[in-house]
Amino acid sequence: MPELPYIPETVTVHLGAPDQPAQNVTVSFPDYIKNVASSEIYPTWPENAIRANIYAQISFALNRIFTEYYRSRGYDFDITNSTAYDQSFNYGRDIFENIGQIVDQIFADYIYRQGSVEPLFAQYCNGTTVQCAGLSQWGTVDLANQGLIPFDILQRYYGTDININTDTPIQALEESVPYRPLRPGDFGNDVRTIQIRLNRIATNYPSIPKIYPIDGVYSQQMEDSVREFQRIFDLTQDGVIGRATWYQILRIYNGVKRLNELNSEGLSLSDVSNQFPTELKLGDRGDYVRKFQNFLAVLGSNLSSIPEVGADGIFGPMTEEAVRAFQRTYGLPETGVVDERTWNDLYNVYRGIVTSQPDIYTASPAVPFPGYILTLGMQGNDVRLLQTYLLKVSETHPEIPPIEVDGVFGTATRNAVSAFQQMVGLPVNGQVNVLTWNLLASLYNDLIHSDFAAEGQFSGGTVG
């Protein structure tokens, strides 16, 4: 499911029931709606009735596409032409001229319910031989003849809490599944999306542990939730979110939210909005730029093909050139823009460099923040680094309890983090965000440099 609805450039239609062997045809979205409208309503109807019906047909189709209703079930199409499931579509038929003109005017408009972002599942029927809870096609004719405009007609059937979204962006149709599986230690918008979905699913399936906080970090707690979901729905219980797990989560989420029903629970903007930037480019500024520059700095000091950059939080020409050099080195499109794939690939290379250097845990300058919040239950080299810094600081600050450096973020590590946060005046939550990490790393660096001076290195003072 994308972040927000858009109009796909094309739509693939299955010419039969979902499980029936049949041809798939791909047509432009406006041509699809023109065909549906020409197949289901009459060109002689009042224009306001025609427009009301077309709005419903657009919204119905976009709901199928936005929720990836068929893609999440493993099909290779977006919608069928079976009226038992979807809308009538007669491939190759003639299009009525007035219907085609109206579709060209409004194909980028859809119905949505106030407070929700998804296109309304605008159920409808002919209103004579078939009755339903949604729009009556022949009923729209009577209402139009009474002088009602399209929006008033739609409100009669779908309620007064609907709106029409206009000028929806148009783009190529894309699957929502990430280009690579999500694993423990990953972070970003895709991880946050899964956290939101699993927590909602857990309301209906209480054996699935809920994930707190919703922070976009693939923690141990989240892995436990994923594994339980996989167990319930007969998936491989590996704690990795590949294609099958991603789409099964989406399918179940759509079901418990009733997103493909007229009485949908609805998706709020907070359910789908991105927390992390989806792109960093020339001219951008801020903490995420600085974080990425930190990764680049480590690569630049280890790889001759990548120039070193400073971490000033400003995406200038030197940072852009370093990004291009990384993309060139690792076979990515050389855009100079940090998209999701560039960010993740560079972070993986950074982690590989950090973990391959045996002296990085002892008497070496602290490395940059790893890019995700460290919390109770997590394991790995980043946790080991954290413990190394805490242990060193505890030698000179007795309020911080000494801990074992074992790479496991247990209760003792959380208590040490909390003690450090209390000592430096940060909010005490036992979690390591970028501010906690940077202050701890800075203190660790000071102590390491002090040790070197104590061992006889020139301290910078005057020699008498």
C-alpha positions, 0 to 999 in steps of 0.5 A: 500500500503506498503512502497516499492514493495516486492515479496509476498510469495503467491498470491490469485487468483480469478478464474473468473471475479471480481464480478463473484462467483468463487473459490479463490486459493492461490499459491506461487508467482513464481508458479503463474507466471509460470502458467501465462507464460505457459498459455499465451506464447509458449515455442518454442519462442526465449528465449529473447522474453519469458523473455521480456514477463515474465518481463511484467507479473511479473510487471503487477501482482506486480502492482495489489498487490502493489496498493492493487487494489482488496483489496481496493475494498473489495475483498478477493483476489489479482488478477483474472484469467479473461483476460478481467481484468488481466492475464490468469491463468489455475489452475492445468495446466502443466508448460513448463520446460524452462518457469519454469526455466526462472521464477525461475531466474527472478521472483524477478525482475520487470519493473519500470519507472525512478523516480517512485517506483511502479511496472509498469502496464505493459499492453500487448496483443497478438498483432494479434487479440487484439491490445493495447498501451503496449507490443505485445506478438507476436511482441516480437518474431519478435524483438527477432529474430532481435537480441534484448535482453529482456530489449531492447524489453521492451524499444520498448514498454514501453519507454526508461525511464524504468528500471528493479529492481532486487533482490526484497525482498520476504516477506509474503503478508500483508494488509496495513491498520493499526491494529487499526483506526487512530484518532485525536492526533495520529502520525506516518507514517500511518498518514503521508501516509494519509496526502499525499494521501488526499492532492493529492486527493484534487487536483481533489476534491477541497472541501477537505481541504489540510493538511499542514504541512505533518508532520505525526500528526493527527491534527484538520486540518487533521480531517476536511479533512478526514470528507469531504472525508468521506462526498463525498464518502458516508462514516460515517463522524466520522473523524476516519480512519478505514478500510473502509476509509483507503481503500477508500482513497487508491482506490481514490488515485490510481485512480487520480494518474493512478497507474493502468494505463500504463501512471501512474503519478507515485509514488516518493520515498518521497510519500512512504518513512517513516519519523518515525522509524518503529522499535527501538531495542537494540543498537539504539540511538537518539531522538526517543529512548529518546522520548520512554524512557520518556514514559517508565519513566512515566509508570515505576513510576506508574506501579510496573511491569515496571522498571524505565529507564533513558532517555539518548537516548541509547537503552541499556539492561535496556531499552530492559528489560523495553520494555519486561516488558511492552509487558508482562504486556499488552499481546504483543509479548515479543520481546524487540523491539519497533514496531508500535503496542508497540509504540502506545499501550505504548503511549496510556497507558502513555496518560491515566496515565497523564490524570488520575492524577488531579494534573498533571496540577498544581504545578507538574513537567512537563511531557515529550513531548507527541510525536507529534507536537501541532498545531493550531486547536488541542484540548485535555489534551496535549494542556491543559498542554501546556497552563498551562506551558505557563501561568506559564511562562507568570507570570514572562515573560511579553513578553508572553501574558497570556492565558486561560487554556481550552484545545483548541489550538486557536489563543491566544495559538499560539501567546503565543507559538510564543512569547515564541519561540521569547524569547528563540531564536527558529524559530517562527512558533507557533507550538510546537515540541519536542525542544519547548516543552522541553525548555518550560517544563524546564522553567516551572519546574524551576519556580515551584521549585522556588515557592516551595522554596519561600513558605518555602522549603529548597532552598539548600542555607547555613543557617546562 
